[in-house]
Amino acid sequence: MAKFLNTTGVSYLLEILIKGTKDRLILISPYLQFNDRIKEHLNNRN
């Protein structure tokens, strides 16, 4: 069954994905707008 997320849910799950990434994470979506916290996690992983 499909699970629909609000903005907070998407941010939370993205943060879990970023933190759990060990090798490579590729995100492709024309609709994502990252908040500052997600951007910071991505920069720390880079």
All heavy atoms as atom14 arrays in JSON, in Angstrom:
{
  "sequence": "MAKFLNTTGVSYLLEILIKGTKDRLILISPYLQFNDRIKEHLNNRN",
  "atom14_mask": [
    [1, 1, 1, 1, 1, 1, 1, 1, 0, 0, 0, 0, 0, 0],
    [1, 1, 1, 1, 1, 0, 0, 0, 0, 0, 0, 0, 0, 0],
    [1, 1, 1, 1, 1, 1, 1, 1, 1, 0, 0, 0, 0, 0],
    [1, 1, 1, 1, 1, 1, 1, 1, 1, 1, 1, 0, 0, 0],
    [1, 1, 1, 1, 1, 1, 1, 1, 0, 0, 0, 0, 0, 0],
    [1, 1, 1, 1, 1, 1, 1, 1, 0, 0, 0, 0, 0, 0],
    [1, 1, 1, 1, 1, 1, 1, 0, 0, 0, 0, 0, 0, 0],
    [1, 1, 1, 1, 1, 1, 1, 0, 0, 0, 0, 0, 0, 0],
    [1, 1, 1, 1, 0, 0, 0, 0, 0, 0, 0, 0, 0, 0],
    [1, 1, 1, 1, 1, 1, 1, 0, 0, 0, 0, 0, 0, 0],
    [1, 1, 1, 1, 1, 1, 0, 0, 0, 0, 0, 0, 0, 0],
    [1, 1, 1, 1, 1, 1, 1, 1, 1, 1, 1, 1, 0, 0],
    [1, 1, 1, 1, 1, 1, 1, 1, 0, 0, 0, 0, 0, 0],
    [1, 1, 1, 1, 1, 1, 1, 1, 0, 0, 0, 0, 0, 0],
    [1, 1, 1, 1, 1, 1, 1, 1, 1, 0, 0, 0, 0, 0],
    [1, 1, 1, 1, 1, 1, 1, 1, 0, 0, 0, 0, 0, 0],
    [1, 1, 1, 1, 1, 1, 1, 1, 0, 0, 0, 0, 0, 0],
    [1, 1, 1, 1, 1, 1, 1, 1, 0, 0, 0, 0, 0, 0],
    [1, 1, 1, 1, 1, 1, 1, 1, 1, 0, 0, 0, 0, 0],
    [1, 1, 1, 1, 0, 0, 0, 0, 0, 0, 0, 0, 0, 0],
    [1, 1, 1, 1, 1, 1, 1, 0, 0, 0, 0, 0, 0, 0],
    [1, 1, 1, 1, 1, 1, 1, 1, 1, 0, 0, 0, 0, 0],
    [1, 1, 1, 1, 1, 1, 1, 1, 0, 0, 0, 0, 0, 0],
    [1, 1, 1, 1, 1, 1, 1, 1, 1, 1, 1, 0, 0, 0],
    [1, 1, 1, 1, 1, 1, 1, 1, 0, 0, 0, 0, 0, 0],
    [1, 1, 1, 1, 1, 1, 1, 1, 0, 0, 0, 0, 0, 0],
    [1, 1, 1, 1, 1, 1, 1, 1, 0, 0, 0, 0, 0, 0],
    [1, 1, 1, 1, 1, 1, 1, 1, 0, 0, 0, 0, 0, 0],
    [1, 1, 1, 1, 1, 1, 0, 0, 0, 0, 0, 0, 0, 0],
    [1, 1, 1, 1, 1, 1, 1, 0, 0, 0, 0, 0, 0, 0],
    [1, 1, 1, 1, 1, 1, 1, 1, 1, 1, 1, 1, 0, 0],
    [1, 1, 1, 1, 1, 1, 1, 1, 0, 0, 0, 0, 0, 0],
    [1, 1, 1, 1, 1, 1, 1, 1, 1, 0, 0, 0, 0, 0],
    [1, 1, 1, 1, 1, 1, 1, 1, 1, 1, 1, 0, 0, 0],
    [1, 1, 1, 1, 1, 1, 1, 1, 0, 0, 0, 0, 0, 0],
    [1, 1, 1, 1, 1, 1, 1, 1, 0, 0, 0, 0, 0, 0],
    [1, 1, 1, 1, 1, 1, 1, 1, 1, 1, 1, 0, 0, 0],
    [1, 1, 1, 1, 1, 1, 1, 1, 0, 0, 0, 0, 0, 0],
    [1, 1, 1, 1, 1, 1, 1, 1, 1, 0, 0, 0, 0, 0],
    [1, 1, 1, 1, 1, 1, 1, 1, 1, 0, 0, 0, 0, 0],
    [1, 1, 1, 1, 1, 1, 1, 1, 1, 1, 0, 0, 0, 0],
    [1, 1, 1, 1, 1, 1, 1, 1, 0, 0, 0, 0, 0, 0],
    [1, 1, 1, 1, 1, 1, 1, 1, 0, 0, 0, 0, 0, 0],
    [1, 1, 1, 1, 1, 1, 1, 1, 0, 0, 0, 0, 0, 0],
    [1, 1, 1, 1, 1, 1, 1, 1, 1, 1, 1, 0, 0, 0],
    [1, 1, 1, 1, 1, 1, 1, 1, 0, 0, 0, 0, 0, 0]
  ],
  "atom14_positions": [
    [[0.83, -1.18, 0.0], [0.0, 0.0, 0.0], [0.88, 1.25, 0.0], [1.93, 1.29, 0.65], [-0.89, -0.02, 1.23], [-1.75, 1.2, 1.35], [-2.91, 1.05, 2.73], [-4.4, 1.29, 1.82], [0.0, 0.0, 0.0], [0.0, 0.0, 0.0], [0.0, 0.0, 0.0], [0.0, 0.0, 0.0], [0.0, 0.0, 0.0], [0.0, 0.0, 0.0]],
    [[0.47, 2.26, -0.73], [1.23, 3.51, -0.82], [1.2, 4.24, 0.5], [0.23, 4.18, 1.25], [0.64, 4.39, -1.91], [0.0, 0.0, 0.0], [0.0, 0.0, 0.0], [0.0, 0.0, 0.0], [0.0, 0.0, 0.0], [0.0, 0.0, 0.0], [0.0, 0.0, 0.0], [0.0, 0.0, 0.0], [0.0, 0.0, 0.0], [0.0, 0.0, 0.0]],
    [[2.28, 4.94, 0.79], [2.37, 5.73, 2.0], [2.61, 7.18, 1.59], [3.57, 7.49, 0.89], [3.53, 5.23, 2.86], [3.62, 5.89, 4.2], [4.71, 5.22, 5.03], [4.74, 5.78, 6.42], [5.79, 5.16, 7.23], [0.0, 0.0, 0.0], [0.0, 0.0, 0.0], [0.0, 0.0, 0.0], [0.0, 0.0, 0.0], [0.0, 0.0, 0.0]],
    [[1.7, 8.06, 1.96], [1.81, 9.47, 1.62], [2.4, 10.22, 2.8], [1.96, 10.07, 3.94], [0.44, 10.04, 1.25], [-0.13, 9.43, 0.01], [-1.03, 8.39, 0.11], [0.26, 9.87, -1.24], [-1.54, 7.79, -1.04], [-0.24, 9.29, -2.39], [-1.15, 8.25, -2.28], [0.0, 0.0, 0.0], [0.0, 0.0, 0.0], [0.0, 0.0, 0.0]],
    [[3.42, 11.01, 2.52], [4.14, 11.72, 3.57], [3.94, 13.22, 3.44], [3.86, 13.74, 2.33], [5.64, 11.41, 3.48], [6.04, 9.95, 3.59], [7.51, 9.8, 3.27], [5.72, 9.42, 4.97], [0.0, 0.0, 0.0], [0.0, 0.0, 0.0], [0.0, 0.0, 0.0], [0.0, 0.0, 0.0], [0.0, 0.0, 0.0], [0.0, 0.0, 0.0]],
    [[3.92, 13.89, 4.57], [3.92, 15.35, 4.53], [5.38, 15.82, 4.51], [6.3, 15.0, 4.48], [3.16, 15.93, 5.73], [3.73, 15.5, 7.06], [4.83, 14.99, 7.14], [2.96, 15.69, 8.11], [0.0, 0.0, 0.0], [0.0, 0.0, 0.0], [0.0, 0.0, 0.0], [0.0, 0.0, 0.0], [0.0, 0.0, 0.0], [0.0, 0.0, 0.0]],
    [[5.59, 17.1, 4.54], [6.94, 17.65, 4.43], [7.85, 17.15, 5.57], [9.0, 16.8, 5.34], [6.89, 19.19, 4.46], [6.05, 19.63, 3.41], [8.27, 19.79, 4.27], [0.0, 0.0, 0.0], [0.0, 0.0, 0.0], [0.0, 0.0, 0.0], [0.0, 0.0, 0.0], [0.0, 0.0, 0.0], [0.0, 0.0, 0.0], [0.0, 0.0, 0.0]],
    [[7.32, 17.1, 6.76], [8.1, 16.64, 7.9], [8.49, 15.18, 7.75], [9.64, 14.8, 8.04], [7.31, 16.82, 9.22], [6.9, 18.19, 9.3], [8.13, 16.46, 10.42], [0.0, 0.0, 0.0], [0.0, 0.0, 0.0], [0.0, 0.0, 0.0], [0.0, 0.0, 0.0], [0.0, 0.0, 0.0], [0.0, 0.0, 0.0], [0.0, 0.0, 0.0]],
    [[7.58, 14.35, 7.26], [7.86, 12.93, 7.06], [8.94, 12.71, 6.02], [9.82, 11.87, 6.18], [0.0, 0.0, 0.0], [0.0, 0.0, 0.0], [0.0, 0.0, 0.0], [0.0, 0.0, 0.0], [0.0, 0.0, 0.0], [0.0, 0.0, 0.0], [0.0, 0.0, 0.0], [0.0, 0.0, 0.0], [0.0, 0.0, 0.0], [0.0, 0.0, 0.0]],
    [[8.87, 13.47, 4.94], [9.88, 13.35, 3.88], [11.25, 13.76, 4.42], [12.25, 13.07, 4.19], [9.49, 14.21, 2.66], [10.63, 14.26, 1.65], [8.24, 13.66, 2.0], [0.0, 0.0, 0.0], [0.0, 0.0, 0.0], [0.0, 0.0, 0.0], [0.0, 0.0, 0.0], [0.0, 0.0, 0.0], [0.0, 0.0, 0.0], [0.0, 0.0, 0.0]],
    [[11.31, 14.86, 5.14], [12.58, 15.32, 5.7], [13.16, 14.3, 6.67], [14.36, 14.03, 6.66], [12.4, 16.66, 6.42], [12.05, 17.67, 5.5], [0.0, 0.0, 0.0], [0.0, 0.0, 0.0], [0.0, 0.0, 0.0], [0.0, 0.0, 0.0], [0.0, 0.0, 0.0], [0.0, 0.0, 0.0], [0.0, 0.0, 0.0], [0.0, 0.0, 0.0]],
    [[12.31, 13.73, 7.49], [12.76, 12.74, 8.46], [13.34, 11.51, 7.76], [14.43, 11.05, 8.1], [11.58, 12.34, 9.36], [11.88, 11.19, 10.28], [12.7, 11.37, 11.4], [11.37, 9.93, 10.03], [12.98, 10.3, 12.24], [11.64, 8.86, 10.87], [12.45, 9.06, 11.97], [12.73, 8.0, 12.8], [0.0, 0.0, 0.0], [0.0, 0.0, 0.0]],
    [[12.65, 10.99, 6.77], [13.13, 9.8, 6.08], [14.37, 10.09, 5.24], [15.26, 9.25, 5.14], [12.01, 9.21, 5.21], [10.87, 8.58, 6.01], [9.76, 8.1, 5.08], [11.36, 7.43, 6.86], [0.0, 0.0, 0.0], [0.0, 0.0, 0.0], [0.0, 0.0, 0.0], [0.0, 0.0, 0.0], [0.0, 0.0, 0.0], [0.0, 0.0, 0.0]],
    [[14.45, 11.28, 4.66], [15.68, 11.66, 3.93], [16.87, 11.71, 4.87], [17.97, 11.27, 4.53], [15.5, 13.02, 3.26], [14.94, 13.02, 1.87], [14.7, 14.45, 1.4], [15.84, 12.29, 0.91], [0.0, 0.0, 0.0], [0.0, 0.0, 0.0], [0.0, 0.0, 0.0], [0.0, 0.0, 0.0], [0.0, 0.0, 0.0], [0.0, 0.0, 0.0]],
    [[16.65, 12.26, 6.06], [17.73, 12.34, 7.04], [18.21, 10.94, 7.43], [19.41, 10.69, 7.53], [17.24, 13.09, 8.27], [18.32, 13.43, 9.25], [17.84, 14.33, 10.37], [16.79, 14.98, 10.22], [18.53, 14.37, 11.4], [0.0, 0.0, 0.0], [0.0, 0.0, 0.0], [0.0, 0.0, 0.0], [0.0, 0.0, 0.0], [0.0, 0.0, 0.0]],
    [[17.3, 10.01, 7.61], [17.67, 8.63, 7.92], [18.45, 8.01, 6.76], [19.45, 7.34, 6.98], [16.41, 7.8, 8.25], [15.85, 8.23, 9.6], [16.73, 6.3, 8.28], [14.53, 7.59, 9.95], [0.0, 0.0, 0.0], [0.0, 0.0, 0.0], [0.0, 0.0, 0.0], [0.0, 0.0, 0.0], [0.0, 0.0, 0.0], [0.0, 0.0, 0.0]],
    [[18.0, 8.24, 5.53], [18.71, 7.72, 4.37], [20.13, 8.27, 4.29], [21.09, 7.54, 4.04], [17.98, 8.08, 3.07], [16.86, 7.19, 2.63], [16.15, 7.8, 1.42], [17.38, 5.82, 2.28], [0.0, 0.0, 0.0], [0.0, 0.0, 0.0], [0.0, 0.0, 0.0], [0.0, 0.0, 0.0], [0.0, 0.0, 0.0], [0.0, 0.0, 0.0]],
    [[20.27, 9.58, 4.5], [21.58, 10.22, 4.41], [22.51, 9.7, 5.5], [23.67, 9.37, 5.24], [21.43, 11.76, 4.49], [20.69, 12.27, 3.27], [22.8, 12.43, 4.62], [20.21, 13.7, 3.38], [0.0, 0.0, 0.0], [0.0, 0.0, 0.0], [0.0, 0.0, 0.0], [0.0, 0.0, 0.0], [0.0, 0.0, 0.0], [0.0, 0.0, 0.0]],
    [[22.01, 9.6, 6.72], [22.83, 9.12, 7.83], [23.24, 7.67, 7.66], [24.32, 7.26, 8.06], [22.09, 9.29, 9.15], [22.01, 10.71, 9.63], [21.26, 10.76, 10.95], [21.19, 12.15, 11.5], [20.46, 12.2, 12.79], [0.0, 0.0, 0.0], [0.0, 0.0, 0.0], [0.0, 0.0, 0.0], [0.0, 0.0, 0.0], [0.0, 0.0, 0.0]],
    [[22.37, 6.87, 7.03], [22.65, 5.45, 6.88], [23.45, 5.09, 5.64], [23.83, 3.94, 5.45], [0.0, 0.0, 0.0], [0.0, 0.0, 0.0], [0.0, 0.0, 0.0], [0.0, 0.0, 0.0], [0.0, 0.0, 0.0], [0.0, 0.0, 0.0], [0.0, 0.0, 0.0], [0.0, 0.0, 0.0], [0.0, 0.0, 0.0], [0.0, 0.0, 0.0]],
    [[23.74, 6.07, 4.81], [24.47, 5.81, 3.58], [25.93, 5.52, 3.89], [26.59, 6.25, 4.6], [24.39, 7.04, 2.65], [23.03, 7.27, 2.34], [25.16, 6.81, 1.37], [0.0, 0.0, 0.0], [0.0, 0.0, 0.0], [0.0, 0.0, 0.0], [0.0, 0.0, 0.0], [0.0, 0.0, 0.0], [0.0, 0.0, 0.0], [0.0, 0.0, 0.0]],
    [[26.42, 4.43, 3.34], [27.81, 4.05, 3.56], [28.68, 4.32, 2.34], [29.84, 4.65, 2.47], [27.88, 2.58, 3.94], [27.16, 2.29, 5.24], [27.54, 0.95, 5.79], [26.83, 0.53, 7.02], [26.26, 1.49, 7.89], [0.0, 0.0, 0.0], [0.0, 0.0, 0.0], [0.0, 0.0, 0.0], [0.0, 0.0, 0.0], [0.0, 0.0, 0.0]],
    [[28.12, 4.19, 1.14], [28.94, 4.34, -0.05], [28.47, 5.51, -0.92], [29.16, 6.49, -1.08], [28.91, 3.04, -0.86], [29.83, 3.08, -2.05], [30.86, 3.76, -1.99], [29.51, 2.43, -3.05], [0.0, 0.0, 0.0], [0.0, 0.0, 0.0], [0.0, 0.0, 0.0], [0.0, 0.0, 0.0], [0.0, 0.0, 0.0], [0.0, 0.0, 0.0]],
    [[27.26, 5.41, -1.46], [26.8, 6.41, -2.4], [25.29, 6.55, -2.31], [24.57, 5.58, -2.17], [27.16, 5.97, -3.82], [26.82, 6.98, -4.87], [27.22, 6.49, -6.22], [28.67, 6.3, -6.24], [29.35, 6.01, -7.31], [28.74, 5.82, -8.45], [30.65, 5.85, -7.25], [0.0, 0.0, 0.0], [0.0, 0.0, 0.0], [0.0, 0.0, 0.0]],
    [[24.83, 7.79, -2.39], [23.4, 8.06, -2.38], [23.1, 8.98, -3.55], [23.7, 10.04, -3.69], [22.99, 8.74, -1.06], [21.54, 9.18, -0.96], [20.61, 7.96, -0.96], [21.33, 9.99, 0.3], [0.0, 0.0, 0.0], [0.0, 0.0, 0.0], [0.0, 0.0, 0.0], [0.0, 0.0, 0.0], [0.0, 0.0, 0.0], [0.0, 0.0, 0.0]],
    [[22.19, 8.56, -4.4], [21.8, 9.35, -5.56], [20.32, 9.69, -5.4], [19.47, 8.81, -5.31], [22.03, 8.59, -6.87], [23.51, 8.26, -7.02], [21.53, 9.41, -8.06], [23.82, 7.35, -8.18], [0.0, 0.0, 0.0], [0.0, 0.0, 0.0], [0.0, 0.0, 0.0], [0.0, 0.0, 0.0], [0.0, 0.0, 0.0], [0.0, 0.0, 0.0]],
    [[20.02, 10.99, -5.32], [18.65, 11.46, -5.19], [18.25, 12.15, -6.49], [18.91, 13.08, -6.92], [18.53, 12.45, -4.03], [18.9, 11.94, -2.65], [18.91, 13.1, -1.66], [17.93, 10.87, -2.21], [0.0, 0.0, 0.0], [0.0, 0.0, 0.0], [0.0, 0.0, 0.0], [0.0, 0.0, 0.0], [0.0, 0.0, 0.0], [0.0, 0.0, 0.0]],
    [[17.17, 11.69, -7.08], [16.68, 12.28, -8.33], [15.21, 12.6, -8.15], [14.39, 11.7, -8.0], [16.87, 11.32, -9.52], [18.34, 10.96, -9.68], [16.31, 11.93, -10.79], [18.61, 9.9, -10.7], [0.0, 0.0, 0.0], [0.0, 0.0, 0.0], [0.0, 0.0, 0.0], [0.0, 0.0, 0.0], [0.0, 0.0, 0.0], [0.0, 0.0, 0.0]],
    [[14.89, 13.86, -8.15], [13.5, 14.29, -8.06], [13.41, 15.77, -8.41], [14.19, 16.57, -7.89], [12.95, 14.07, -6.65], [11.65, 14.61, -6.57], [0.0, 0.0, 0.0], [0.0, 0.0, 0.0], [0.0, 0.0, 0.0], [0.0, 0.0, 0.0], [0.0, 0.0, 0.0], [0.0, 0.0, 0.0], [0.0, 0.0, 0.0], [0.0, 0.0, 0.0]],
    [[12.48, 16.14, -9.26], [12.33, 17.57, -9.58], [11.56, 18.32, -8.48], [11.45, 19.53, -8.54], [11.53, 17.55, -10.88], [10.75, 16.29, -10.8], [11.63, 15.31, -10.07], [0.0, 0.0, 0.0], [0.0, 0.0, 0.0], [0.0, 0.0, 0.0], [0.0, 0.0, 0.0], [0.0, 0.0, 0.0], [0.0, 0.0, 0.0], [0.0, 0.0, 0.0]],
    [[11.07, 17.62, -7.49], [10.18, 18.23, -6.5], [10.81, 18.43, -5.13], [10.18, 19.01, -4.27], [8.91, 17.38, -6.34], [8.2, 17.18, -7.64], [8.21, 15.94, -8.26], [7.54, 18.22, -8.27], [7.56, 15.74, -9.46], [6.89, 18.04, -9.48], [6.91, 16.8, -10.07], [6.29, 16.61, -11.26], [0.0, 0.0, 0.0], [0.0, 0.0, 0.0]],
    [[12.01, 17.94, -4.91], [12.63, 18.07, -3.59], [13.16, 19.48, -3.36], [13.82, 20.05, -4.21], [13.78, 17.07, -3.43], [13.4, 15.62, -3.3], [14.66, 14.76, -3.22], [12.54, 15.39, -2.07], [0.0, 0.0, 0.0], [0.0, 0.0, 0.0], [0.0, 0.0, 0.0], [0.0, 0.0, 0.0], [0.0, 0.0, 0.0], [0.0, 0.0, 0.0]],
    [[12.84, 20.01, -2.21], [13.43, 21.26, -1.74], [14.01, 20.96, -0.36], [13.27, 20.68, 0.57], [12.39, 22.36, -1.66], [11.85, 22.77, -3.0], [10.85, 23.9, -2.88], [10.52, 24.35, -1.8], [10.36, 24.34, -4.01], [0.0, 0.0, 0.0], [0.0, 0.0, 0.0], [0.0, 0.0, 0.0], [0.0, 0.0, 0.0], [0.0, 0.0, 0.0]],
    [[15.31, 21.0, -0.24], [15.97, 20.62, 1.0], [15.97, 21.77, 1.99], [16.27, 22.9, 1.64], [17.41, 20.19, 0.73], [17.52, 19.01, -0.18], [18.23, 19.11, -1.36], [16.92, 17.81, 0.12], [18.35, 18.02, -2.2], [17.03, 16.72, -0.71], [17.74, 16.83, -1.87], [0.0, 0.0, 0.0], [0.0, 0.0, 0.0], [0.0, 0.0, 0.0]],
    [[15.69, 21.43, 3.24], [15.82, 22.44, 4.28], [17.29, 22.51, 4.7], [18.12, 21.72, 4.27], [14.89, 22.16, 5.47], [15.18, 20.84, 6.15], [16.29, 20.33, 6.11], [14.17, 20.27, 6.79], [0.0, 0.0, 0.0], [0.0, 0.0, 0.0], [0.0, 0.0, 0.0], [0.0, 0.0, 0.0], [0.0, 0.0, 0.0], [0.0, 0.0, 0.0]],
    [[17.61, 23.46, 5.57], [19.02, 23.67, 5.95], [19.62, 22.45, 6.64], [20.8, 22.15, 6.45], [19.14, 24.89, 6.86], [18.84, 26.18, 6.11], [19.0, 26.2, 4.87], [18.46, 27.17, 6.76], [0.0, 0.0, 0.0], [0.0, 0.0, 0.0], [0.0, 0.0, 0.0], [0.0, 0.0, 0.0], [0.0, 0.0, 0.0], [0.0, 0.0, 0.0]],
    [[18.83, 21.76, 7.42], [19.34, 20.59, 8.15], [19.74, 19.47, 7.17], [20.79, 18.86, 7.32], [18.26, 20.1, 9.11], [18.7, 19.02, 10.01], [17.63, 18.76, 11.04], [17.94, 17.57, 11.8], [17.26, 17.18, 12.84], [16.23, 17.87, 13.24], [17.59, 16.1, 13.47], [0.0, 0.0, 0.0], [0.0, 0.0, 0.0], [0.0, 0.0, 0.0]],
    [[18.91, 19.23, 6.16], [19.21, 18.2, 5.15], [20.44, 18.61, 4.35], [21.32, 17.79, 4.07], [18.01, 17.96, 4.23], [16.81, 17.44, 5.02], [18.37, 17.03, 3.09], [17.0, 16.08, 5.64], [0.0, 0.0, 0.0], [0.0, 0.0, 0.0], [0.0, 0.0, 0.0], [0.0, 0.0, 0.0], [0.0, 0.0, 0.0], [0.0, 0.0, 0.0]],
    [[20.52, 19.88, 3.97], [21.69, 20.37, 3.23], [22.97, 20.17, 4.04], [24.01, 19.8, 3.5], [21.52, 21.85, 2.88], [20.49, 22.11, 1.82], [20.34, 23.6, 1.57], [19.21, 23.89, 0.62], [18.98, 25.34, 0.47], [0.0, 0.0, 0.0], [0.0, 0.0, 0.0], [0.0, 0.0, 0.0], [0.0, 0.0, 0.0], [0.0, 0.0, 0.0]],
    [[22.89, 20.42, 5.34], [24.06, 20.25, 6.2], [24.49, 18.77, 6.25], [25.68, 18.47, 6.18], [23.73, 20.74, 7.61], [24.91, 20.76, 8.55], [24.52, 21.36, 9.89], [23.84, 22.37, 9.91], [24.92, 20.76, 10.9], [0.0, 0.0, 0.0], [0.0, 0.0, 0.0], [0.0, 0.0, 0.0], [0.0, 0.0, 0.0], [0.0, 0.0, 0.0]],
    [[23.53, 17.87, 6.37], [23.85, 16.44, 6.38], [24.49, 16.02, 5.05], [25.45, 15.23, 5.03], [22.61, 15.58, 6.63], [22.15, 15.59, 8.04], [22.94, 15.18, 9.1], [20.97, 15.95, 8.6], [22.27, 15.29, 10.22], [21.06, 15.77, 9.95], [0.0, 0.0, 0.0], [0.0, 0.0, 0.0], [0.0, 0.0, 0.0], [0.0, 0.0, 0.0]],
    [[23.96, 16.52, 3.94], [24.53, 16.19, 2.63], [25.95, 16.73, 2.5], [26.83, 16.04, 1.98], [23.65, 16.74, 1.5], [22.34, 16.03, 1.29], [21.45, 16.8, 0.32], [22.56, 14.61, 0.77], [0.0, 0.0, 0.0], [0.0, 0.0, 0.0], [0.0, 0.0, 0.0], [0.0, 0.0, 0.0], [0.0, 0.0, 0.0], [0.0, 0.0, 0.0]],
    [[26.18, 17.94, 2.96], [27.53, 18.52, 2.89], [28.51, 17.75, 3.77], [29.68, 17.59, 3.41], [27.51, 19.99, 3.31], [26.94, 20.87, 2.22], [27.01, 20.54, 1.05], [26.34, 21.97, 2.62], [0.0, 0.0, 0.0], [0.0, 0.0, 0.0], [0.0, 0.0, 0.0], [0.0, 0.0, 0.0], [0.0, 0.0, 0.0], [0.0, 0.0, 0.0]],
    [[28.06, 17.27, 4.91], [28.93, 16.5, 5.79], [29.31, 15.16, 5.17], [30.39, 14.64, 5.43], [28.26, 16.27, 7.15], [28.17, 17.53, 7.97], [28.9, 18.49, 7.73], [27.25, 17.56, 8.91], [0.0, 0.0, 0.0], [0.0, 0.0, 0.0], [0.0, 0.0, 0.0], [0.0, 0.0, 0.0], [0.0, 0.0, 0.0], [0.0, 0.0, 0.0]],
    [[28.44, 14.6, 4.37], [28.71, 13.31, 3.72], [29.59, 13.46, 2.49], [30.19, 12.52, 2.04], [27.4, 12.62, 3.31], [26.61, 12.09, 4.44], [27.34, 10.92, 5.03], [26.55, 10.33, 6.1], [26.95, 9.34, 6.82], [28.12, 8.81, 6.61], [26.2, 8.87, 7.78], [0.0, 0.0, 0.0], [0.0, 0.0, 0.0], [0.0, 0.0, 0.0]],
    [[29.64, 14.66, 1.93], [30.37, 14.88, 0.69], [31.85, 14.84, 0.92], [32.56, 15.32, 1.59], [29.98, 16.2, 0.05], [30.52, 16.34, -1.34], [31.14, 15.44, -1.87], [30.28, 17.48, -1.93], [0.0, 0.0, 0.0], [0.0, 0.0, 0.0], [0.0, 0.0, 0.0], [0.0, 0.0, 0.0], [0.0, 0.0, 0.0], [0.0, 0.0, 0.0]]
  ]
}
